Amino acid sequence: MSAVSSMSDIVALRISHCRAEQAAKDRMYHLAVMHYRDCLNAAERRQDARATEFFALQLARCYEHMGLRDKAAQFRALAEPGPDVHPLA
């Protein structure tokens, strides 16, 4: 991945994140989910475990607000770090 491509990916991720946050704040959860899914996909492409966990948790919260508990549980499980991940002390 080139530096320019990487920078544009980061900018696109940040834009999607801002849009998702605003949509969630405005209680437009379907729109927030769309943007958070874009963020989650970008985090997974970058193999960024912390970002993947963060965006999965945001998706879980949106799905909870929408009353979709099973869907929320799936993303909450994705947000939990695996057994080989050690938090920073």
C-alpha positions in Angstrom: 0.0 0.0 0.0 1.5 3.3 -1.0 1.7 6.3 1.4 -0.8 8.3 -0.6 -3.3 5.4 -0.6 -2.8 4.9 3.1 -3.4 8.6 3.8 -6.5 8.6 1.7 -7.8 5.5 3.5 -7.2 7.2 6.8 -9.1 10.3 5.7 -12.0 8.3 4.3 -12.1 6.4 7.6 -12.2 9.6 9.6 -14.9 11.0 7.5 -17.0 7.9 7.9 -16.4 7.9 11.6 -17.5 11.6 12.0 -20.6 10.8 9.9 -21.4 7.8 12.0 -21.0 9.7 15.3 -23.3 12.5 14.1 -25.9 10.1 12.8 -25.9 8.2 16.2 -26.1 11.5 18.0 -29.1 12.4 15.9 -30.7 8.9 16.7 -30.4 8.0 13.0 -29.1 4.5 13.9 -29.6 2.9 10.4 -27.4 5.6 8.9 -24.9 5.3 11.8 -24.7 1.6 11.2 -23.9 2.1 7.5 -21.0 4.4 8.3 -19.7 2.3 11.2 -19.7 -0.7 9.0 -17.5 1.2 6.5 -15.2 2.0 9.4 -15.2 -1.6 10.6 -14.3 -2.8 7.1 -11.5 -0.3 6.8 -10.1 -1.3 10.2 -10.2 -4.9 9.2 -8.4 -4.2 5.9 -5.7 -2.4 7.9 -5.5 -5.3 10.4 -6.0 -2.8 13.2 -7.3 -4.8 16.1 -8.1 -1.9 18.4 -10.0 0.0 15.7 -11.9 -3.2 14.8 -12.9 -3.7 18.4 -13.9 0.0 18.8 -16.1 0.1 15.6 -17.6 -3.3 16.5 -18.6 -1.9 19.9 -20.1 1.2 18.2 -22.1 -1.1 16.0 -23.3 -3.1 19.0 -24.5 0.1 20.7 -26.4 1.2 17.6 -28.0 -2.2 17.2 -29.0 -2.1 20.9 -30.7 1.2 20.3 -32.5 -0.3 17.4 -33.8 -3.1 19.5 -31.7 -5.7 17.6 -30.2 -7.5 20.6 -29.0 -10.6 18.7 -27.2 -8.5 16.2 -25.7 -6.3 19.0 -24.4 -9.4 20.7 -22.6 -10.5 17.5 -20.8 -7.2 17.3 -20.1 -7.1 21.0 -18.5 -10.5 20.8 -16.3 -9.2 17.9 -15.3 -6.2 20.1 -13.9 -8.5 22.8 -10.2 -9.0 22.5 -9.0 -12.6 21.9 -7.1 -14.6 24.5 -3.7 -13.7 22.8 -4.3 -10.0 23.0 -2.8 -8.4 26.1 -3.9 -4.8 27.1 -1.2 -2.3 27.7 -0.4 -2.0 31.4 
